[in-house]
Amino acid sequence: MNIRELDPDSSPQAAFGARLRRLRVERGWTQEELGNHIGYSSTHLSSVETGRKFPTLRLARRADEALGSADVFEREWREMRHGSLLEGFPEFIEYESRAAEIRLYEVGVIPGLLQTPEYAAVLAESAVKRGAIPPEQAEERVSLVAERQAAIARTPPPLVFVVLDESCIRRPVGEPEVMEAQFARLAAFAELPNTVLQVAPFTMGVRRPFNLPVTILTQTDRSLMSYAESAQQGHLERDIPFVLPVLTAYHQLQAEAPSQAASVAMIEQAGKGTP
C-alpha cells in the first residue's frame, strides 16, 4: 500500500490528520474499520488523514469516542476552526457565552443568536458560492451558530436585548419557507422572559445612532465590553471611556425604536409581504 507521508508541522490540519492516522494504526484498524465506527467512508477519512479535507466537529467528536482520546480531536478542531474565523471573533464568543447581559444591534441579516439552522445554512452556502469560504467551512459556520445559541441557553440565562435594523427583516434569505420559519423564531424569542426584541424602522433616519452592527456585553462582575467588526477583523473593546458612550447610544436607540409589541407586529407584516 502506498502510504502518503505527513508533515504534522506543516499545518494544524496536517497535525489533526497525522494524529488520527497514528491512533487508528495503534488500534490496528484500517480506514474502513474506523469509518464503520464513526460513520464516514474510508475515502473521506483518507482525505482527512492526509490533510486534503477539513474535518467536521461531528467527525472530531466521533473519533474521540471511538479511539478513546477524551476530547483531543475536538480541541484540535476548535483551534483550527478559530483560525478560520475573523480575527477577534473567537475571543468575543468566549465572553459572549459567559455574559450576564447581551445587547446587540444588527444590520442586513438576522444575527447568529437568533438564526434558524436553515437560515444559517443559506448564508453559509451563499458564502461558498461567492468563493468567500471553502465548502468544508460552511457546515462549521452552521455548527457555530448552534453552539453559540446553546451556550447562552444556560441557567440562569443572560438578559438579551436585540435591536434589528429593518433591513434584517426585509432582506429575503432562501426560499419563503426559510423566512417564514425565521420570523416564527423571532416571535418565539420575543416571548422569552429574559429577552427584548425591537426593530429600528427605516423611518428613524438619522435618529439611529449606529450605522454598523455592534454588540455590548455585561459580564457577571458588571464589567463592560463592546464588539464591532470591519471586513478584515473584529475588535473587542474593554476601555470603559470608549464603551460607555456606545452603551449610552444603545439606550438611545432602544428609546427611539418602536416597542417590542409594535416590532413583532412589523415582523408579522413582513412575513405576510406587507409594508
Salt bridges, closest charged atoms under 4 A:
GLU26 OE2 - ARG22 NH1 3.19
GLU49 OE1 - ARG21 NE 3.60
GLU49 OE2 - ARG24 NE 2.66
ASP71 OD1 - ARG75 NE 3.05
GLU74 OE2 - ARG61 NH2 3.45
GLU74 OE2 - ARG78 NH2 2.79
GLU76 OE2 - ARG19 NE 2.52
GLU91 OE2 - ARG238 NH2 2.26
GLU94 OE1 - ARG98 NH1 3.94
GLU96 OE2 - ARG148 NH2 2.65
GLU101 OE1 - ARG103 NH1 2.78
GLU101 OE2 - ARG222 NH2 3.01
GLU147 OE1 - ARG78 NH1 2.78
GLU147 OE1 - ARG81 NH2 3.86
ASP165 OD1 - ARG208 NH1 2.53
GLU166 OE2 - ARG170 NE 2.90
GLU237 OE1 - HIS235 NE2 3.09
GLU256 OE1 - ARG207 NH1 2.64
